[in-house]
Amino acid sequence: MTIGVICEAFHCLPSEAMNENWAVIREILDYRMLVSAREQHNQDASHMHPSQVAAWTEMVEAVDSNG
């Protein structure tokens, strides 16, 4: 993960991003990816971006292994 990705995702300056808890930032970005993947899957799974497919697959496998 780069400063640029964080700044783009949260609309902040690099100096602001440097002071954040990177583990929390990663969790937020992972959550956003899962929500995006779920929404795209529900709308039309054939148009899912490869990163959305990976996130969706990971989420389904996690649910299956816990269920």
Backbone atoms as SQL, in Angstrom:
CREATE TABLE atoms (id INTEGER PRIMARY KEY, chain TEXT, resi INTEGER, resn TEXT, atom TEXT, x REAL, y REAL, z REAL);
INSERT INTO atoms VALUES
  (1, 'A', 1, 'MET', 'N', 0.857, -1.166, 0.000),
  (2, 'A', 1, 'MET', 'CA', 0.000, 0.000, 0.000),
  (3, 'A', 1, 'MET', 'C', 0.903, 1.229, 0.000),
  (4, 'A', 2, 'THR', 'N', 0.510, 2.216, -0.769),
  (5, 'A', 2, 'THR', 'CA', 1.322, 3.422, -0.880),
  (6, 'A', 2, 'THR', 'C', 0.568, 4.626, -0.320),
  (7, 'A', 3, 'ILE', 'N', 1.313, 5.662, -0.058),
  (8, 'A', 3, 'ILE', 'CA', 0.720, 6.922, 0.403),
  (9, 'A', 3, 'ILE', 'C', -0.305, 7.420, -0.608),
  (10, 'A', 4, 'GLY', 'N', 0.017, 7.274, -1.885),
  (11, 'A', 4, 'GLY', 'CA', -0.898, 7.720, -2.931),
  (12, 'A', 4, 'GLY', 'C', -2.255, 7.033, -2.868),
  (13, 'A', 5, 'VAL', 'N', -2.247, 5.737, -2.620),
  (14, 'A', 5, 'VAL', 'CA', -3.498, 4.987, -2.509),
  (15, 'A', 5, 'VAL', 'C', -4.315, 5.504, -1.330),
  (16, 'A', 6, 'ILE', 'N', -3.654, 5.723, -0.218),
  (17, 'A', 6, 'ILE', 'CA', -4.341, 6.215, 0.976),
  (18, 'A', 6, 'ILE', 'C', -4.900, 7.613, 0.736),
  (19, 'A', 7, 'CYS', 'N', -4.096, 8.478, 0.156),
  (20, 'A', 7, 'CYS', 'CA', -4.547, 9.853, -0.097),
  (21, 'A', 7, 'CYS', 'C', -5.738, 9.877, -1.049),
  (22, 'A', 8, 'GLU', 'N', -5.694, 9.027, -2.060),
  (23, 'A', 8, 'GLU', 'CA', -6.807, 8.964, -3.007),
  (24, 'A', 8, 'GLU', 'C', -8.064, 8.429, -2.333),
  (25, 'A', 9, 'ALA', 'N', -7.927, 7.392, -1.533),
  (26, 'A', 9, 'ALA', 'CA', -9.085, 6.766, -0.895),
  (27, 'A', 9, 'ALA', 'C', -9.732, 7.658, 0.156),
  (28, 'A', 10, 'PHE', 'N', -8.911, 8.439, 0.862),
  (29, 'A', 10, 'PHE', 'CA', -9.428, 9.234, 1.971),
  (30, 'A', 10, 'PHE', 'C', -9.376, 10.737, 1.723),
  (31, 'A', 11, 'HIS', 'N', -8.954, 11.130, 0.519),
  (32, 'A', 11, 'HIS', 'CA', -8.899, 12.548, 0.153),
  (33, 'A', 11, 'HIS', 'C', -8.125, 13.359, 1.192),
  (34, 'A', 12, 'CYS', 'N', -6.887, 12.922, 1.429),
  (35, 'A', 12, 'CYS', 'CA', -6.066, 13.609, 2.422),
  (36, 'A', 12, 'CYS', 'C', -4.681, 13.904, 1.847),
  (37, 'A', 13, 'LEU', 'N', -3.943, 14.706, 2.556),
  (38, 'A', 13, 'LEU', 'CA', -2.583, 15.035, 2.170),
  (39, 'A', 13, 'LEU', 'C', -1.629, 13.934, 2.619),
  (40, 'A', 14, 'PRO', 'N', -0.500, 13.767, 1.937),
  (41, 'A', 14, 'PRO', 'CA', 0.478, 12.763, 2.375),
  (42, 'A', 14, 'PRO', 'C', 0.911, 12.952, 3.827),
  (43, 'A', 15, 'SER', 'N', 1.064, 14.192, 4.246),
  (44, 'A', 15, 'SER', 'CA', 1.470, 14.434, 5.635),
  (45, 'A', 15, 'SER', 'C', 0.421, 13.927, 6.622),
  (46, 'A', 16, 'GLU', 'N', -0.850, 13.993, 6.249),
  (47, 'A', 16, 'GLU', 'CA', -1.912, 13.464, 7.102),
  (48, 'A', 16, 'GLU', 'C', -1.889, 11.931, 7.110),
  (49, 'A', 17, 'ALA', 'N', -1.684, 11.350, 5.950),
  (50, 'A', 17, 'ALA', 'CA', -1.669, 9.890, 5.844),
  (51, 'A', 17, 'ALA', 'C', -0.532, 9.270, 6.646),
  (52, 'A', 18, 'MET', 'N', 0.586, 9.942, 6.713),
  (53, 'A', 18, 'MET', 'CA', 1.746, 9.403, 7.424),
  (54, 'A', 18, 'MET', 'C', 1.482, 9.251, 8.923),
  (55, 'A', 19, 'ASN', 'N', 0.538, 9.998, 9.452),
  (56, 'A', 19, 'ASN', 'CA', 0.254, 9.959, 10.884),
  (57, 'A', 19, 'ASN', 'C', -0.850, 8.967, 11.263),
  (58, 'A', 20, 'GLU', 'N', -1.328, 8.200, 10.298),
  (59, 'A', 20, 'GLU', 'CA', -2.437, 7.287, 10.564),
  (60, 'A', 20, 'GLU', 'C', -1.944, 5.885, 10.929),
  (61, 'A', 21, 'ASN', 'N', -2.809, 5.133, 11.551),
  (62, 'A', 21, 'ASN', 'CA', -2.542, 3.735, 11.894),
  (63, 'A', 21, 'ASN', 'C', -2.748, 2.907, 10.623),
  (64, 'A', 22, 'TRP', 'N', -1.656, 2.394, 10.068),
  (65, 'A', 22, 'TRP', 'CA', -1.708, 1.712, 8.776),
  (66, 'A', 22, 'TRP', 'C', -2.520, 0.425, 8.836),
  (67, 'A', 23, 'ALA', 'N', -2.550, -0.247, 9.967),
  (68, 'A', 23, 'ALA', 'CA', -3.349, -1.471, 10.093),
  (69, 'A', 23, 'ALA', 'C', -4.841, -1.147, 9.989),
  (70, 'A', 24, 'VAL', 'N', -5.241, -0.048, 10.609),
  (71, 'A', 24, 'VAL', 'CA', -6.645, 0.369, 10.547),
  (72, 'A', 24, 'VAL', 'C', -6.997, 0.794, 9.124),
  (73, 'A', 25, 'ILE', 'N', -6.110, 1.535, 8.494),
  (74, 'A', 25, 'ILE', 'CA', -6.329, 1.957, 7.110),
  (75, 'A', 25, 'ILE', 'C', -6.521, 0.744, 6.215),
  (76, 'A', 26, 'ARG', 'N', -5.678, -0.278, 6.389),
  (77, 'A', 26, 'ARG', 'CA', -5.776, -1.502, 5.592),
  (78, 'A', 26, 'ARG', 'C', -7.123, -2.190, 5.810),
  (79, 'A', 27, 'GLU', 'N', -7.576, -2.253, 7.054),
  (80, 'A', 27, 'GLU', 'CA', -8.870, -2.867, 7.345),
  (81, 'A', 27, 'GLU', 'C', -10.009, -2.112, 6.657),
  (82, 'A', 28, 'ILE', 'N', -9.940, -0.793, 6.684),
  (83, 'A', 28, 'ILE', 'CA', -10.974, 0.021, 6.042),
  (84, 'A', 28, 'ILE', 'C', -10.982, -0.217, 4.539),
  (85, 'A', 29, 'LEU', 'N', -9.802, -0.222, 3.929),
  (86, 'A', 29, 'LEU', 'CA', -9.719, -0.441, 2.479),
  (87, 'A', 29, 'LEU', 'C', -10.177, -1.851, 2.107),
  (88, 'A', 30, 'ASP', 'N', -9.835, -2.849, 2.920),
  (89, 'A', 30, 'ASP', 'CA', -10.301, -4.216, 2.672),
  (90, 'A', 30, 'ASP', 'C', -11.822, -4.293, 2.769),
  (91, 'A', 31, 'TYR', 'N', -12.380, -3.622, 3.765),
  (92, 'A', 31, 'TYR', 'CA', -13.830, -3.594, 3.925),
  (93, 'A', 31, 'TYR', 'C', -14.499, -2.942, 2.717),
  (94, 'A', 32, 'ARG', 'N', -13.954, -1.824, 2.276),
  (95, 'A', 32, 'ARG', 'CA', -14.514, -1.147, 1.099),
  (96, 'A', 32, 'ARG', 'C', -14.475, -2.053, -0.122),
  (97, 'A', 33, 'MET', 'N', -13.378, -2.821, -0.286),
  (98, 'A', 33, 'MET', 'CA', -13.265, -3.737, -1.424),
  (99, 'A', 33, 'MET', 'C', -14.329, -4.828, -1.340),
  (100, 'A', 34, 'LEU', 'N', -14.565, -5.357, -0.143),
  (101, 'A', 34, 'LEU', 'CA', -15.588, -6.389, 0.014),
  (102, 'A', 34, 'LEU', 'C', -16.983, -5.853, -0.289),
  (103, 'A', 35, 'VAL', 'N', -17.280, -4.657, 0.170),
  (104, 'A', 35, 'VAL', 'CA', -18.582, -4.046, -0.109),
  (105, 'A', 35, 'VAL', 'C', -18.741, -3.821, -1.613),
  (106, 'A', 36, 'SER', 'N', -17.708, -3.323, -2.241),
  (107, 'A', 36, 'SER', 'CA', -17.735, -3.093, -3.686),
  (108, 'A', 36, 'SER', 'C', -17.935, -4.404, -4.437),
  (109, 'A', 37, 'ALA', 'N', -17.221, -5.443, -4.021),
  (110, 'A', 37, 'ALA', 'CA', -17.353, -6.751, -4.671),
  (111, 'A', 37, 'ALA', 'C', -18.762, -7.301, -4.507),
  (112, 'A', 38, 'ARG', 'N', -19.315, -7.179, -3.291),
  (113, 'A', 38, 'ARG', 'CA', -20.677, -7.666, -3.047),
  (114, 'A', 38, 'ARG', 'C', -21.684, -6.929, -3.920),
  (115, 'A', 39, 'GLU', 'N', -21.548, -5.602, -4.007),
  (116, 'A', 39, 'GLU', 'CA', -22.474, -4.810, -4.808),
  (117, 'A', 39, 'GLU', 'C', -22.383, -5.186, -6.281),
  (118, 'A', 40, 'GLN', 'N', -21.174, -5.337, -6.781),
  (119, 'A', 40, 'GLN', 'CA', -21.005, -5.699, -8.190),
  (120, 'A', 40, 'GLN', 'C', -21.521, -7.111, -8.444),
  (121, 'A', 41, 'HIS', 'N', -21.265, -8.024, -7.516),
  (122, 'A', 41, 'HIS', 'CA', -21.754, -9.392, -7.660),
  (123, 'A', 41, 'HIS', 'C', -23.277, -9.407, -7.710),
  (124, 'A', 42, 'ASN', 'N', -23.910, -8.628, -6.868),
  (125, 'A', 42, 'ASN', 'CA', -25.368, -8.568, -6.835),
  (126, 'A', 42, 'ASN', 'C', -25.950, -7.911, -8.082),
  (127, 'A', 43, 'GLN', 'N', -25.210, -6.974, -8.675),
  (128, 'A', 43, 'GLN', 'CA', -25.699, -6.292, -9.877),
  (129, 'A', 43, 'GLN', 'C', -25.463, -7.137, -11.120),
  (130, 'A', 44, 'ASP', 'N', -24.228, -7.545, -11.326),
  (131, 'A', 44, 'ASP', 'CA', -23.878, -8.328, -12.512),
  (132, 'A', 44, 'ASP', 'C', -22.466, -8.861, -12.332),
  (133, 'A', 45, 'ALA', 'N', -22.366, -10.073, -11.888),
  (134, 'A', 45, 'ALA', 'CA', -21.070, -10.667, -11.563),
  (135, 'A', 45, 'ALA', 'C', -20.140, -10.758, -12.768),
  (136, 'A', 46, 'SER', 'N', -20.697, -10.754, -13.977),
  (137, 'A', 46, 'SER', 'CA', -19.844, -10.869, -15.161),
  (138, 'A', 46, 'SER', 'C', -18.988, -9.628, -15.389),
  (139, 'A', 47, 'HIS', 'N', -19.324, -8.525, -14.727),
  (140, 'A', 47, 'HIS', 'CA', -18.560, -7.290, -14.882),
  (141, 'A', 47, 'HIS', 'C', -17.633, -7.011, -13.699),
  (142, 'A', 48, 'MET', 'N', -17.408, -8.019, -12.870),
  (143, 'A', 48, 'MET', 'CA', -16.555, -7.820, -11.700),
  (144, 'A', 48, 'MET', 'C', -15.099, -7.658, -12.124),
  (145, 'A', 49, 'HIS', 'N', -14.419, -6.720, -11.500),
  (146, 'A', 49, 'HIS', 'CA', -12.986, -6.503, -11.691),
  (147, 'A', 49, 'HIS', 'C', -12.253, -7.675, -11.044),
  (148, 'A', 50, 'PRO', 'N', -11.095, -8.076, -11.570),
  (149, 'A', 50, 'PRO', 'CA', -10.363, -9.192, -10.959),
  (150, 'A', 50, 'PRO', 'C', -10.112, -9.034, -9.466),
  (151, 'A', 51, 'SER', 'N', -9.868, -7.812, -9.003),
  (152, 'A', 51, 'SER', 'CA', -9.667, -7.624, -7.562),
  (153, 'A', 51, 'SER', 'C', -10.964, -7.853, -6.796),
  (154, 'A', 52, 'GLN', 'N', -12.101, -7.534, -7.408),
  (155, 'A', 52, 'GLN', 'CA', -13.384, -7.794, -6.774),
  (156, 'A', 52, 'GLN', 'C', -13.657, -9.300, -6.715),
  (157, 'A', 53, 'VAL', 'N', -13.302, -10.002, -7.785),
  (158, 'A', 53, 'VAL', 'CA', -13.478, -11.461, -7.797),
  (159, 'A', 53, 'VAL', 'C', -12.646, -12.094, -6.690),
  (160, 'A', 54, 'ALA', 'N', -11.409, -11.654, -6.553),
  (161, 'A', 54, 'ALA', 'CA', -10.535, -12.193, -5.507),
  (162, 'A', 54, 'ALA', 'C', -11.103, -11.914, -4.124),
  (163, 'A', 55, 'ALA', 'N', -11.580, -10.703, -3.900),
  (164, 'A', 55, 'ALA', 'CA', -12.153, -10.346, -2.600),
  (165, 'A', 55, 'ALA', 'C', -13.417, -11.155, -2.340),
  (166, 'A', 56, 'TRP', 'N', -14.253, -11.292, -3.354),
  (167, 'A', 56, 'TRP', 'CA', -15.497, -12.051, -3.213),
  (168, 'A', 56, 'TRP', 'C', -15.197, -13.513, -2.892),
  (169, 'A', 57, 'THR', 'N', -14.256, -14.105, -3.610),
  (170, 'A', 57, 'THR', 'CA', -13.883, -15.497, -3.395),
  (171, 'A', 57, 'THR', 'C', -13.343, -15.697, -1.985),
  (172, 'A', 58, 'GLU', 'N', -12.491, -14.780, -1.550),
  (173, 'A', 58, 'GLU', 'CA', -11.925, -14.858, -0.190),
  (174, 'A', 58, 'GLU', 'C', -13.042, -14.780, 0.854),
  (175, 'A', 59, 'MET', 'N', -13.996, -13.890, 0.645),
  (176, 'A', 59, 'MET', 'CA', -15.077, -13.724, 1.601),
  (177, 'A', 59, 'MET', 'C', -15.946, -14.986, 1.644),
  (178, 'A', 60, 'VAL', 'N', -16.286, -15.534, 0.498),
  (179, 'A', 60, 'VAL', 'CA', -17.117, -16.733, 0.452),
  (180, 'A', 60, 'VAL', 'C', -16.405, -17.909, 1.103),
  (181, 'A', 61, 'GLU', 'N', -15.123, -18.062, 0.838),
  (182, 'A', 61, 'GLU', 'CA', -14.356, -19.149, 1.445),
  (183, 'A', 61, 'GLU', 'C', -14.277, -18.995, 2.967),
  (184, 'A', 62, 'ALA', 'N', -14.132, -17.772, 3.446),
  (185, 'A', 62, 'ALA', 'CA', -14.075, -17.529, 4.882),
  (186, 'A', 62, 'ALA', 'C', -15.414, -17.882, 5.535),
  (187, 'A', 63, 'VAL', 'N', -16.496, -17.513, 4.902),
  (188, 'A', 63, 'VAL', 'CA', -17.816, -17.823, 5.440),
  (189, 'A', 63, 'VAL', 'C', -18.042, -19.337, 5.436),
  (190, 'A', 64, 'ASP', 'N', -17.666, -19.990, 4.341),
  (191, 'A', 64, 'ASP', 'CA', -17.833, -21.445, 4.248),
  (192, 'A', 64, 'ASP', 'C', -17.012, -22.184, 5.306),
  (193, 'A', 65, 'SER', 'N', -15.827, -21.714, 5.574),
  (194, 'A', 65, 'SER', 'CA', -14.969, -22.403, 6.549),
  (195, 'A', 65, 'SER', 'C', -15.431, -22.185, 7.982),
  (196, 'A', 66, 'ASN', 'N', -16.185, -21.109, 8.217),
  (197, 'A', 66, 'ASN', 'CA', -16.688, -20.823, 9.558),
  (198, 'A', 66, 'ASN', 'C', -18.095, -21.360, 9.784),
  (199, 'A', 67, 'GLY', 'N', -18.748, -21.752, 8.711),
  (200, 'A', 67, 'GLY', 'CA', -20.149, -22.131, 8.815),
  (201, 'A', 67, 'GLY', 'C', -20.350, -23.554, 9.041);
